[in-house]
Amino acid sequence: MQRLFSTFANGLPGLGLLLQRLVAGTALVEYALIHLRASAGAAALLLQGTCLVAGLLLLLGLWTPMVGGLVAILELCVLVSGGSDPWGAILLASLGASLALIGPGAWSVDARLFGRRQISVPQRPDYGSP
């Protein structure tokens, strides 16, 4: 799993990634809930339900590279199927693709689960030199 993440950016770049994840996740959840209420077909329910789960995972920062790629593919499907807002689908597809390429950042569940670990080896007590 570590190979999916190039780095877990901290500081201002990490804050930027957190903001990007929050914007993309919130927009996905909102669009999915709006379209779930309006749609009746099984395919639309499956597509919007998947978008809803993907948005929640992005908000948490869990499995971000895989979910970002999935969001890009899902939003391109929405775009091709003639969704109501083509520019929203293009925006969310590009946000998903960029999150898939950049990674989740330091403030995510991914960073806690798959981040670099530091191992501290305690010093042996010195009982005198022989």
Rosetta constraint file for C-alpha pairs under 8 A:
AtomPair CA 1 CA 5 HARMONIC 7.74 0.50
AtomPair CA 1 CA 114 HARMONIC 7.01 0.50
AtomPair CA 2 CA 114 HARMONIC 6.01 0.50
AtomPair CA 2 CA 115 HARMONIC 7.47 0.50
AtomPair CA 4 CA 65 HARMONIC 6.73 0.50
AtomPair CA 4 CA 103 HARMONIC 7.97 0.50
AtomPair CA 5 CA 65 HARMONIC 7.49 0.50
AtomPair CA 5 CA 102 HARMONIC 7.75 0.50
AtomPair CA 5 CA 103 HARMONIC 5.74 0.50
AtomPair CA 5 CA 104 HARMONIC 7.96 0.50
AtomPair CA 6 CA 102 HARMONIC 7.19 0.50
AtomPair CA 6 CA 103 HARMONIC 6.89 0.50
AtomPair CA 7 CA 103 HARMONIC 7.13 0.50
AtomPair CA 7 CA 105 HARMONIC 7.28 0.50
AtomPair CA 8 CA 14 HARMONIC 7.37 0.50
AtomPair CA 8 CA 103 HARMONIC 7.09 0.50
AtomPair CA 8 CA 104 HARMONIC 6.66 0.50
AtomPair CA 8 CA 105 HARMONIC 4.32 0.50
AtomPair CA 8 CA 106 HARMONIC 4.66 0.50
AtomPair CA 8 CA 111 HARMONIC 6.38 0.50
AtomPair CA 8 CA 115 HARMONIC 7.14 0.50
AtomPair CA 9 CA 13 HARMONIC 5.81 0.50
AtomPair CA 9 CA 14 HARMONIC 4.66 0.50
AtomPair CA 9 CA 17 HARMONIC 7.99 0.50
AtomPair CA 9 CA 105 HARMONIC 4.65 0.50
AtomPair CA 9 CA 106 HARMONIC 5.35 0.50
AtomPair CA 10 CA 14 HARMONIC 4.24 0.50
AtomPair CA 10 CA 15 HARMONIC 7.16 0.50
AtomPair CA 10 CA 105 HARMONIC 6.49 0.50
AtomPair CA 10 CA 106 HARMONIC 5.19 0.50
AtomPair CA 10 CA 107 HARMONIC 7.61 0.50
AtomPair CA 11 CA 15 HARMONIC 6.25 0.50
AtomPair CA 12 CA 16 HARMONIC 6.14 0.50
AtomPair CA 13 CA 17 HARMONIC 6.30 0.50
AtomPair CA 13 CA 105 HARMONIC 7.76 0.50
AtomPair CA 14 CA 18 HARMONIC 6.16 0.50
AtomPair CA 14 CA 105 HARMONIC 4.90 0.50
AtomPair CA 14 CA 106 HARMONIC 5.75 0.50
AtomPair CA 14 CA 107 HARMONIC 6.74 0.50
AtomPair CA 15 CA 19 HARMONIC 6.14 0.50
AtomPair CA 15 CA 105 HARMONIC 7.82 0.50
AtomPair CA 15 CA 107 HARMONIC 7.69 0.50
AtomPair CA 16 CA 20 HARMONIC 6.12 0.50
AtomPair CA 17 CA 21 HARMONIC 6.07 0.50
AtomPair CA 17 CA 99 HARMONIC 7.90 0.50
AtomPair CA 17 CA 104 HARMONIC 6.46 0.50
AtomPair CA 17 CA 105 HARMONIC 5.74 0.50
AtomPair CA 18 CA 22 HARMONIC 6.11 0.50
AtomPair CA 18 CA 104 HARMONIC 7.39 0.50
AtomPair CA 18 CA 105 HARMONIC 6.77 0.50
AtomPair CA 18 CA 107 HARMONIC 6.59 0.50
AtomPair CA 18 CA 108 HARMONIC 7.70 0.50
AtomPair CA 19 CA 23 HARMONIC 6.13 0.50
AtomPair CA 20 CA 24 HARMONIC 6.12 0.50
AtomPair CA 20 CA 95 HARMONIC 7.53 0.50
AtomPair CA 20 CA 99 HARMONIC 7.95 0.50
AtomPair CA 21 CA 25 HARMONIC 5.80 0.50
AtomPair CA 21 CA 58 HARMONIC 5.71 0.50
AtomPair CA 21 CA 59 HARMONIC 5.95 0.50
AtomPair CA 21 CA 61 HARMONIC 7.21 0.50
AtomPair CA 21 CA 99 HARMONIC 7.50 0.50
AtomPair CA 21 CA 104 HARMONIC 7.67 0.50
AtomPair CA 22 CA 26 HARMONIC 5.85 0.50
AtomPair CA 22 CA 58 HARMONIC 7.24 0.50
AtomPair CA 22 CA 59 HARMONIC 5.41 0.50
AtomPair CA 23 CA 27 HARMONIC 6.08 0.50
AtomPair CA 24 CA 28 HARMONIC 6.09 0.50
AtomPair CA 24 CA 55 HARMONIC 7.09 0.50
AtomPair CA 24 CA 58 HARMONIC 7.34 0.50
AtomPair CA 24 CA 59 HARMONIC 7.99 0.50
AtomPair CA 24 CA 92 HARMONIC 6.42 0.50
AtomPair CA 24 CA 95 HARMONIC 6.46 0.50
AtomPair CA 24 CA 96 HARMONIC 7.36 0.50
AtomPair CA 25 CA 29 HARMONIC 6.14 0.50
AtomPair CA 25 CA 54 HARMONIC 7.50 0.50
AtomPair CA 25 CA 55 HARMONIC 4.06 0.50
AtomPair CA 25 CA 56 HARMONIC 6.14 0.50
AtomPair CA 25 CA 57 HARMONIC 7.58 0.50
AtomPair CA 25 CA 58 HARMONIC 5.16 0.50
AtomPair CA 25 CA 59 HARMONIC 5.06 0.50
AtomPair CA 26 CA 30 HARMONIC 6.09 0.50
AtomPair CA 26 CA 55 HARMONIC 6.58 0.50
AtomPair CA 26 CA 56 HARMONIC 7.95 0.50
AtomPair CA 26 CA 59 HARMONIC 7.17 0.50
AtomPair CA 27 CA 31 HARMONIC 6.01 0.50
AtomPair CA 27 CA 55 HARMONIC 7.66 0.50
AtomPair CA 27 CA 92 HARMONIC 7.90 0.50
AtomPair CA 28 CA 32 HARMONIC 5.91 0.50
AtomPair CA 28 CA 51 HARMONIC 6.19 0.50
AtomPair CA 28 CA 52 HARMONIC 6.28 0.50
AtomPair CA 28 CA 54 HARMONIC 7.63 0.50
AtomPair CA 28 CA 55 HARMONIC 5.02 0.50
AtomPair CA 28 CA 92 HARMONIC 7.53 0.50
AtomPair CA 29 CA 33 HARMONIC 6.10 0.50
AtomPair CA 29 CA 51 HARMONIC 7.05 0.50
AtomPair CA 29 CA 52 HARMONIC 4.91 0.50
AtomPair CA 29 CA 53 HARMONIC 7.85 0.50
AtomPair CA 29 CA 55 HARMONIC 5.25 0.50
AtomPair CA 29 CA 56 HARMONIC 6.87 0.50
AtomPair CA 30 CA 34 HARMONIC 6.23 0.50
AtomPair CA 31 CA 35 HARMONIC 6.10 0.50
AtomPair CA 32 CA 36 HARMONIC 5.86 0.50
AtomPair CA 32 CA 48 HARMONIC 4.98 0.50
AtomPair CA 32 CA 49 HARMONIC 6.82 0.50
AtomPair CA 32 CA 51 HARMONIC 6.02 0.50
AtomPair CA 32 CA 52 HARMONIC 5.38 0.50
AtomPair CA 33 CA 37 HARMONIC 6.36 0.50
AtomPair CA 33 CA 48 HARMONIC 7.66 0.50
AtomPair CA 33 CA 52 HARMONIC 7.20 0.50
AtomPair CA 34 CA 38 HARMONIC 6.60 0.50
AtomPair CA 35 CA 39 HARMONIC 5.81 0.50
AtomPair CA 35 CA 48 HARMONIC 6.77 0.50
AtomPair CA 36 CA 40 HARMONIC 7.94 0.50
AtomPair CA 36 CA 44 HARMONIC 7.72 0.50
AtomPair CA 36 CA 45 HARMONIC 6.18 0.50
AtomPair CA 36 CA 48 HARMONIC 6.18 0.50
AtomPair CA 36 CA 49 HARMONIC 7.40 0.50
AtomPair CA 39 CA 44 HARMONIC 6.29 0.50
AtomPair CA 39 CA 45 HARMONIC 6.75 0.50
AtomPair CA 40 CA 44 HARMONIC 7.13 0.50
AtomPair CA 40 CA 45 HARMONIC 7.08 0.50
AtomPair CA 41 CA 45 HARMONIC 6.23 0.50
AtomPair CA 42 CA 46 HARMONIC 6.14 0.50
AtomPair CA 43 CA 47 HARMONIC 6.14 0.50
AtomPair CA 44 CA 48 HARMONIC 6.00 0.50
AtomPair CA 45 CA 49 HARMONIC 5.76 0.50
AtomPair CA 46 CA 50 HARMONIC 6.09 0.50
AtomPair CA 47 CA 51 HARMONIC 6.28 0.50
AtomPair CA 47 CA 74 HARMONIC 7.29 0.50
AtomPair CA 48 CA 52 HARMONIC 6.10 0.50
AtomPair CA 49 CA 53 HARMONIC 6.36 0.50
AtomPair CA 50 CA 54 HARMONIC 6.07 0.50
AtomPair CA 51 CA 55 HARMONIC 6.02 0.50
AtomPair CA 51 CA 71 HARMONIC 6.98 0.50
AtomPair CA 51 CA 74 HARMONIC 7.23 0.50
AtomPair CA 52 CA 56 HARMONIC 6.36 0.50
AtomPair CA 53 CA 57 HARMONIC 6.25 0.50
AtomPair CA 54 CA 58 HARMONIC 6.17 0.50
AtomPair CA 54 CA 67 HARMONIC 6.01 0.50
AtomPair CA 54 CA 70 HARMONIC 7.76 0.50
AtomPair CA 54 CA 71 HARMONIC 6.78 0.50
AtomPair CA 55 CA 59 HARMONIC 6.22 0.50
AtomPair CA 56 CA 60 HARMONIC 6.42 0.50
AtomPair CA 57 CA 61 HARMONIC 5.93 0.50
AtomPair CA 57 CA 62 HARMONIC 5.30 0.50
AtomPair CA 57 CA 63 HARMONIC 7.21 0.50
AtomPair CA 57 CA 64 HARMONIC 7.40 0.50
AtomPair CA 57 CA 67 HARMONIC 7.26 0.50
AtomPair CA 58 CA 62 HARMONIC 6.35 0.50
AtomPair CA 58 CA 63 HARMONIC 7.93 0.50
AtomPair CA 58 CA 64 HARMONIC 6.18 0.50
AtomPair CA 58 CA 67 HARMONIC 7.07 0.50
AtomPair CA 58 CA 68 HARMONIC 7.65 0.50
AtomPair CA 60 CA 108 HARMONIC 6.31 0.50
AtomPair CA 60 CA 109 HARMONIC 6.26 0.50
AtomPair CA 61 CA 104 HARMONIC 5.87 0.50
AtomPair CA 61 CA 107 HARMONIC 7.84 0.50
AtomPair CA 61 CA 108 HARMONIC 4.57 0.50
AtomPair CA 61 CA 109 HARMONIC 5.31 0.50
AtomPair CA 61 CA 110 HARMONIC 6.02 0.50
AtomPair CA 62 CA 104 HARMONIC 7.96 0.50
AtomPair CA 62 CA 108 HARMONIC 6.89 0.50
AtomPair CA 62 CA 109 HARMONIC 5.33 0.50
AtomPair CA 62 CA 110 HARMONIC 5.22 0.50
AtomPair CA 63 CA 67 HARMONIC 6.00 0.50
AtomPair CA 63 CA 110 HARMONIC 6.33 0.50
AtomPair CA 64 CA 68 HARMONIC 5.69 0.50
AtomPair CA 64 CA 99 HARMONIC 6.82 0.50
AtomPair CA 64 CA 100 HARMONIC 6.35 0.50
AtomPair CA 64 CA 103 HARMONIC 6.24 0.50
AtomPair CA 64 CA 104 HARMONIC 5.63 0.50
AtomPair CA 64 CA 110 HARMONIC 7.33 0.50
AtomPair CA 65 CA 69 HARMONIC 6.30 0.50
AtomPair CA 65 CA 99 HARMONIC 6.33 0.50
AtomPair CA 65 CA 100 HARMONIC 3.80 0.50
AtomPair CA 65 CA 101 HARMONIC 6.65 0.50
AtomPair CA 65 CA 102 HARMONIC 7.79 0.50
AtomPair CA 65 CA 103 HARMONIC 5.75 0.50
AtomPair CA 65 CA 104 HARMONIC 7.40 0.50
AtomPair CA 66 CA 70 HARMONIC 6.22 0.50
AtomPair CA 66 CA 100 HARMONIC 6.42 0.50
AtomPair CA 67 CA 71 HARMONIC 6.03 0.50
AtomPair CA 67 CA 96 HARMONIC 7.59 0.50
AtomPair CA 67 CA 100 HARMONIC 7.21 0.50
AtomPair CA 68 CA 72 HARMONIC 6.29 0.50
AtomPair CA 68 CA 95 HARMONIC 7.66 0.50
AtomPair CA 68 CA 96 HARMONIC 4.07 0.50
AtomPair CA 68 CA 97 HARMONIC 5.62 0.50
AtomPair CA 68 CA 98 HARMONIC 7.45 0.50
AtomPair CA 68 CA 99 HARMONIC 5.43 0.50
AtomPair CA 68 CA 100 HARMONIC 4.49 0.50
AtomPair CA 69 CA 73 HARMONIC 6.35 0.50
AtomPair CA 69 CA 96 HARMONIC 5.98 0.50
AtomPair CA 69 CA 97 HARMONIC 5.52 0.50
AtomPair CA 69 CA 99 HARMONIC 7.94 0.50
AtomPair CA 69 CA 100 HARMONIC 5.40 0.50
AtomPair CA 70 CA 74 HARMONIC 6.01 0.50
AtomPair CA 70 CA 96 HARMONIC 7.56 0.50
AtomPair CA 71 CA 75 HARMONIC 5.96 0.50
AtomPair CA 71 CA 92 HARMONIC 7.33 0.50
AtomPair CA 71 CA 93 HARMONIC 6.17 0.50
AtomPair CA 71 CA 96 HARMONIC 5.25 0.50
AtomPair CA 71 CA 97 HARMONIC 7.53 0.50
AtomPair CA 72 CA 76 HARMONIC 6.20 0.50
AtomPair CA 72 CA 92 HARMONIC 6.95 0.50
AtomPair CA 72 CA 93 HARMONIC 3.93 0.50
AtomPair CA 72 CA 94 HARMONIC 6.54 0.50
AtomPair CA 72 CA 95 HARMONIC 7.60 0.50
AtomPair CA 72 CA 96 HARMONIC 5.00 0.50
AtomPair CA 72 CA 97 HARMONIC 5.46 0.50
AtomPair CA 73 CA 77 HARMONIC 6.29 0.50
AtomPair CA 73 CA 93 HARMONIC 7.05 0.50
AtomPair CA 74 CA 78 HARMONIC 6.28 0.50
AtomPair CA 74 CA 93 HARMONIC 7.68 0.50
AtomPair CA 75 CA 79 HARMONIC 6.08 0.50
AtomPair CA 75 CA 89 HARMONIC 5.10 0.50
AtomPair CA 75 CA 90 HARMONIC 7.00 0.50
AtomPair CA 75 CA 92 HARMONIC 6.55 0.50
AtomPair CA 75 CA 93 HARMONIC 5.23 0.50
AtomPair CA 76 CA 80 HARMONIC 6.14 0.50
AtomPair CA 76 CA 89 HARMONIC 6.79 0.50
AtomPair CA 76 CA 90 HARMONIC 7.21 0.50
AtomPair CA 76 CA 93 HARMONIC 6.43 0.50
AtomPair CA 77 CA 81 HARMONIC 5.98 0.50
AtomPair CA 78 CA 82 HARMONIC 6.45 0.50
AtomPair CA 78 CA 83 HARMONIC 5.37 0.50
AtomPair CA 78 CA 89 HARMONIC 6.65 0.50
AtomPair CA 79 CA 83 HARMONIC 5.69 0.50
AtomPair CA 79 CA 86 HARMONIC 5.61 0.50
AtomPair CA 79 CA 89 HARMONIC 5.86 0.50
AtomPair CA 79 CA 90 HARMONIC 7.28 0.50
AtomPair CA 82 CA 86 HARMONIC 7.52 0.50
AtomPair CA 83 CA 89 HARMONIC 8.00 0.50
AtomPair CA 85 CA 89 HARMONIC 6.52 0.50
AtomPair CA 86 CA 90 HARMONIC 6.24 0.50
AtomPair CA 87 CA 91 HARMONIC 6.06 0.50
AtomPair CA 88 CA 92 HARMONIC 6.12 0.50
AtomPair CA 89 CA 93 HARMONIC 5.95 0.50
AtomPair CA 90 CA 94 HARMONIC 6.17 0.50
AtomPair CA 91 CA 95 HARMONIC 6.18 0.50
AtomPair CA 92 CA 96 HARMONIC 5.98 0.50
AtomPair CA 93 CA 97 HARMONIC 6.14 0.50
AtomPair CA 94 CA 98 HARMONIC 6.10 0.50
AtomPair CA 95 CA 99 HARMONIC 6.15 0.50
AtomPair CA 96 CA 100 HARMONIC 6.14 0.50
AtomPair CA 97 CA 101 HARMONIC 6.29 0.50
AtomPair CA 98 CA 102 HARMONIC 5.98 0.50
AtomPair CA 99 CA 103 HARMONIC 5.42 0.50
AtomPair CA 99 CA 104 HARMONIC 6.80 0.50
AtomPair CA 104 CA 108 HARMONIC 6.19 0.50
AtomPair CA 104 CA 110 HARMONIC 6.78 0.50
AtomPair CA 104 CA 111 HARMONIC 7.39 0.50
AtomPair CA 105 CA 111 HARMONIC 6.90 0.50
AtomPair CA 106 CA 111 HARMONIC 5.39 0.50
AtomPair CA 107 CA 111 HARMONIC 6.74 0.50
AtomPair CA 108 CA 112 HARMONIC 6.79 0.50
AtomPair CA 109 CA 113 HARMONIC 6.18 0.50
AtomPair CA 110 CA 114 HARMONIC 5.58 0.50
AtomPair CA 110 CA 115 HARMONIC 6.99 0.50
AtomPair CA 111 CA 115 HARMONIC 4.49 0.50
AtomPair CA 111 CA 116 HARMONIC 8.00 0.50
